[in-house]
Amino acid sequence: MEINTIMREQIFQVIKNQIKQNDPPETKLTSERLRKEGFSKFETKQLIGQCVAVELFNVMKYKEPFNLERYTKNLLGLPKEPFEEN
């Protein structure tokens, strides 16, 4: 299995857990909104996954805690690409 595939599946699992636990609720709301806007289930996970990736990058590179405010703001801005704000 290719490393990018492994990473994608891990990010998709994070999204699945967030939706299942409704934590944060914006993940589920964003998923439902994007599906209503015509995005496929896979496309929706990819879009939300970009927001997860921004947070993972900042946690790993800058050793900063998960930023719920930025994550939520990026989710609400989808399908526009999420941004990284330090």
Biotite code that builds the C-alpha atoms (Angstrom):
import biotite.structure as struc

atoms = struc.array([
    struc.Atom([0.000, 0.000, 0.000], chain_id="A", res_id=1, res_name="MET", atom_name="CA", element="C"),
    struc.Atom([1.348, 3.414, -0.935], chain_id="A", res_id=2, res_name="GLU", atom_name="CA", element="C"),
    struc.Atom([2.166, 5.807, 1.917], chain_id="A", res_id=3, res_name="ILE", atom_name="CA", element="C"),
    struc.Atom([-0.269, 8.466, 0.633], chain_id="A", res_id=4, res_name="ASN", atom_name="CA", element="C"),
    struc.Atom([-3.033, 5.871, 0.614], chain_id="A", res_id=5, res_name="THR", atom_name="CA", element="C"),
    struc.Atom([-2.239, 4.944, 4.203], chain_id="A", res_id=6, res_name="ILE", atom_name="CA", element="C"),
    struc.Atom([-2.281, 8.602, 5.271], chain_id="A", res_id=7, res_name="MET", atom_name="CA", element="C"),
    struc.Atom([-5.550, 9.223, 3.414], chain_id="A", res_id=8, res_name="ARG", atom_name="CA", element="C"),
    struc.Atom([-7.205, 6.253, 5.111], chain_id="A", res_id=9, res_name="GLU", atom_name="CA", element="C"),
    struc.Atom([-6.016, 7.455, 8.527], chain_id="A", res_id=10, res_name="GLN", atom_name="CA", element="C"),
    struc.Atom([-7.413, 10.939, 7.862], chain_id="A", res_id=11, res_name="ILE", atom_name="CA", element="C"),
    struc.Atom([-10.684, 9.410, 6.641], chain_id="A", res_id=12, res_name="PHE", atom_name="CA", element="C"),
    struc.Atom([-10.844, 7.441, 9.908], chain_id="A", res_id=13, res_name="GLN", atom_name="CA", element="C"),
    struc.Atom([-10.428, 10.679, 11.887], chain_id="A", res_id=14, res_name="VAL", atom_name="CA", element="C"),
    struc.Atom([-13.334, 12.175, 9.919], chain_id="A", res_id=15, res_name="ILE", atom_name="CA", element="C"),
    struc.Atom([-15.474, 9.069, 10.480], chain_id="A", res_id=16, res_name="LYS", atom_name="CA", element="C"),
    struc.Atom([-14.789, 9.232, 14.227], chain_id="A", res_id=17, res_name="ASN", atom_name="CA", element="C"),
    struc.Atom([-15.591, 12.948, 14.387], chain_id="A", res_id=18, res_name="GLN", atom_name="CA", element="C"),
    struc.Atom([-18.906, 12.396, 12.590], chain_id="A", res_id=19, res_name="ILE", atom_name="CA", element="C"),
    struc.Atom([-19.800, 9.354, 14.715], chain_id="A", res_id=20, res_name="LYS", atom_name="CA", element="C"),
    struc.Atom([-19.004, 11.173, 17.961], chain_id="A", res_id=21, res_name="GLN", atom_name="CA", element="C"),
    struc.Atom([-20.395, 14.478, 16.675], chain_id="A", res_id=22, res_name="ASN", atom_name="CA", element="C"),
    struc.Atom([-17.210, 16.120, 17.931], chain_id="A", res_id=23, res_name="ASP", atom_name="CA", element="C"),
    struc.Atom([-16.832, 18.683, 16.647], chain_id="A", res_id=24, res_name="PRO", atom_name="CA", element="C"),
    struc.Atom([-20.381, 18.949, 15.312], chain_id="A", res_id=25, res_name="PRO", atom_name="CA", element="C"),
    struc.Atom([-19.175, 21.124, 12.423], chain_id="A", res_id=26, res_name="GLU", atom_name="CA", element="C"),
    struc.Atom([-17.598, 18.071, 10.784], chain_id="A", res_id=27, res_name="THR", atom_name="CA", element="C"),
    struc.Atom([-20.951, 16.320, 10.421], chain_id="A", res_id=28, res_name="LYS", atom_name="CA", element="C"),
    struc.Atom([-22.723, 19.536, 9.432], chain_id="A", res_id=29, res_name="LEU", atom_name="CA", element="C"),
    struc.Atom([-20.085, 20.236, 6.799], chain_id="A", res_id=30, res_name="THR", atom_name="CA", element="C"),
    struc.Atom([-20.301, 16.685, 5.472], chain_id="A", res_id=31, res_name="SER", atom_name="CA", element="C"),
    struc.Atom([-24.086, 16.955, 5.134], chain_id="A", res_id=32, res_name="GLU", atom_name="CA", element="C"),
    struc.Atom([-23.830, 20.402, 3.502], chain_id="A", res_id=33, res_name="ARG", atom_name="CA", element="C"),
    struc.Atom([-21.252, 19.308, 0.938], chain_id="A", res_id=34, res_name="LEU", atom_name="CA", element="C"),
    struc.Atom([-23.293, 16.222, 0.032], chain_id="A", res_id=35, res_name="ARG", atom_name="CA", element="C"),
    struc.Atom([-26.362, 18.443, -0.509], chain_id="A", res_id=36, res_name="LYS", atom_name="CA", element="C"),
    struc.Atom([-24.204, 20.687, -2.719], chain_id="A", res_id=37, res_name="GLU", atom_name="CA", element="C"),
    struc.Atom([-23.577, 17.689, -4.959], chain_id="A", res_id=38, res_name="GLY", atom_name="CA", element="C"),
    struc.Atom([-20.185, 16.431, -3.833], chain_id="A", res_id=39, res_name="PHE", atom_name="CA", element="C"),
    struc.Atom([-19.768, 12.658, -3.727], chain_id="A", res_id=40, res_name="SER", atom_name="CA", element="C"),
    struc.Atom([-19.085, 10.905, -0.433], chain_id="A", res_id=41, res_name="LYS", atom_name="CA", element="C"),
    struc.Atom([-15.425, 10.466, -1.435], chain_id="A", res_id=42, res_name="PHE", atom_name="CA", element="C"),
    struc.Atom([-15.066, 14.110, -2.553], chain_id="A", res_id=43, res_name="GLU", atom_name="CA", element="C"),
    struc.Atom([-16.624, 15.245, 0.715], chain_id="A", res_id=44, res_name="THR", atom_name="CA", element="C"),
    struc.Atom([-14.123, 13.212, 2.725], chain_id="A", res_id=45, res_name="LYS", atom_name="CA", element="C"),
    struc.Atom([-11.277, 14.585, 0.619], chain_id="A", res_id=46, res_name="GLN", atom_name="CA", element="C"),
    struc.Atom([-12.390, 18.174, 1.221], chain_id="A", res_id=47, res_name="LEU", atom_name="CA", element="C"),
    struc.Atom([-12.807, 17.696, 4.963], chain_id="A", res_id=48, res_name="ILE", atom_name="CA", element="C"),
    struc.Atom([-9.535, 15.784, 4.958], chain_id="A", res_id=49, res_name="GLY", atom_name="CA", element="C"),
    struc.Atom([-7.744, 18.919, 3.761], chain_id="A", res_id=50, res_name="GLN", atom_name="CA", element="C"),
    struc.Atom([-8.884, 20.658, 6.941], chain_id="A", res_id=51, res_name="CYS", atom_name="CA", element="C"),
    struc.Atom([-7.691, 17.735, 9.058], chain_id="A", res_id=52, res_name="VAL", atom_name="CA", element="C"),
    struc.Atom([-4.345, 17.782, 7.225], chain_id="A", res_id=53, res_name="ALA", atom_name="CA", element="C"),
    struc.Atom([-3.827, 21.493, 7.990], chain_id="A", res_id=54, res_name="VAL", atom_name="CA", element="C"),
    struc.Atom([-4.241, 20.732, 11.688], chain_id="A", res_id=55, res_name="GLU", atom_name="CA", element="C"),
    struc.Atom([-2.014, 17.650, 11.587], chain_id="A", res_id=56, res_name="LEU", atom_name="CA", element="C"),
    struc.Atom([0.685, 19.634, 9.814], chain_id="A", res_id=57, res_name="PHE", atom_name="CA", element="C"),
    struc.Atom([0.637, 22.376, 12.432], chain_id="A", res_id=58, res_name="ASN", atom_name="CA", element="C"),
    struc.Atom([0.623, 19.915, 15.324], chain_id="A", res_id=59, res_name="VAL", atom_name="CA", element="C"),
    struc.Atom([3.584, 18.020, 13.878], chain_id="A", res_id=60, res_name="MET", atom_name="CA", element="C"),
    struc.Atom([5.675, 20.857, 12.441], chain_id="A", res_id=61, res_name="LYS", atom_name="CA", element="C"),
    struc.Atom([5.083, 23.619, 14.966], chain_id="A", res_id=62, res_name="TYR", atom_name="CA", element="C"),
    struc.Atom([4.274, 21.437, 18.002], chain_id="A", res_id=63, res_name="LYS", atom_name="CA", element="C"),
    struc.Atom([1.140, 23.469, 18.584], chain_id="A", res_id=64, res_name="GLU", atom_name="CA", element="C"),
    struc.Atom([-2.122, 22.041, 19.917], chain_id="A", res_id=65, res_name="PRO", atom_name="CA", element="C"),
    struc.Atom([-5.069, 21.241, 17.673], chain_id="A", res_id=66, res_name="PHE", atom_name="CA", element="C"),
    struc.Atom([-6.705, 24.568, 16.793], chain_id="A", res_id=67, res_name="ASN", atom_name="CA", element="C"),
    struc.Atom([-10.467, 23.993, 16.917], chain_id="A", res_id=68, res_name="LEU", atom_name="CA", element="C"),
    struc.Atom([-11.248, 27.569, 15.894], chain_id="A", res_id=69, res_name="GLU", atom_name="CA", element="C"),
    struc.Atom([-9.120, 27.359, 12.723], chain_id="A", res_id=70, res_name="ARG", atom_name="CA", element="C"),
    struc.Atom([-10.405, 23.850, 11.965], chain_id="A", res_id=71, res_name="TYR", atom_name="CA", element="C"),
    struc.Atom([-14.029, 24.976, 12.266], chain_id="A", res_id=72, res_name="THR", atom_name="CA", element="C"),
    struc.Atom([-13.398, 28.084, 10.178], chain_id="A", res_id=73, res_name="LYS", atom_name="CA", element="C"),
    struc.Atom([-11.798, 25.949, 7.466], chain_id="A", res_id=74, res_name="ASN", atom_name="CA", element="C"),
    struc.Atom([-14.696, 23.481, 7.513], chain_id="A", res_id=75, res_name="LEU", atom_name="CA", element="C"),
    struc.Atom([-17.225, 26.286, 7.134], chain_id="A", res_id=76, res_name="LEU", atom_name="CA", element="C"),
    struc.Atom([-15.234, 27.688, 4.209], chain_id="A", res_id=77, res_name="GLY", atom_name="CA", element="C"),
    struc.Atom([-15.307, 24.476, 2.184], chain_id="A", res_id=78, res_name="LEU", atom_name="CA", element="C"),
    struc.Atom([-15.240, 23.810, -0.728], chain_id="A", res_id=79, res_name="PRO", atom_name="CA", element="C"),
    struc.Atom([-12.723, 26.679, -0.763], chain_id="A", res_id=80, res_name="LYS", atom_name="CA", element="C"),
    struc.Atom([-9.284, 25.329, 0.114], chain_id="A", res_id=81, res_name="GLU", atom_name="CA", element="C"),
    struc.Atom([-8.468, 25.572, 3.817], chain_id="A", res_id=82, res_name="PRO", atom_name="CA", element="C"),
    struc.Atom([-5.755, 27.920, 4.940], chain_id="A", res_id=83, res_name="PHE", atom_name="CA", element="C"),
    struc.Atom([-2.992, 27.640, 7.427], chain_id="A", res_id=84, res_name="GLU", atom_name="CA", element="C"),
    struc.Atom([-2.747, 30.529, 9.838], chain_id="A", res_id=85, res_name="GLU", atom_name="CA", element="C"),
    struc.Atom([0.036, 30.677, 12.384], chain_id="A", res_id=86, res_name="ASN", atom_name="CA", element="C"),
])
